[in-house]
Amino acid sequence: LSKYFFVDCGFSNRRQFLALFRGVRYHLQDFAGQGNDPENEKELFNFHHASLRNVIEKIFGIFKSRFTIFKSAPPFLFKTQVELMLVCAALHNFQRKEYRYDEFLIEAVDELSSSTLPVNEDHIFEPIIQT
């Protein structure tokens, strides 16, 4: 299974880089409204590229607001950062499924943070969930 990098217009389309086509409609608002559907393969690709970029930006916005670890660049290896994203996605989805309202989540986090758990001082971490 190959890996692809989703990149912006600063990169060219080449092997394993998914960049938009230059000089072709790109922004989602360009495709809004009746009669503005993509007219060829390049416009269709750019439309999906813009849609995916929008989803990625929303995901990072949610993660940055919920998990303090994403407030700045984490000092971890790339592989660890990938695993963090997967764990946070699973945790976010679990929270959305189990807690219909954020108030319940905040109460649960407050209860957890007030408990006294033994901590190894060599491995002190900031809380992942921001309240």
Secondary structure, 3 states (H helix, E strand, C coil): CCCCEECCCCCCCECCEECCCCCCCCCHHHHCCCCCCCCCHHHHHHHHHHHHHHHHHHHHHHHHHHEHHHCCCCCCCHHHHHHHHHHHHHHHHHHHHHCCCHHHHHHHHHHHHHCCCCCCHHHCCCCCECC
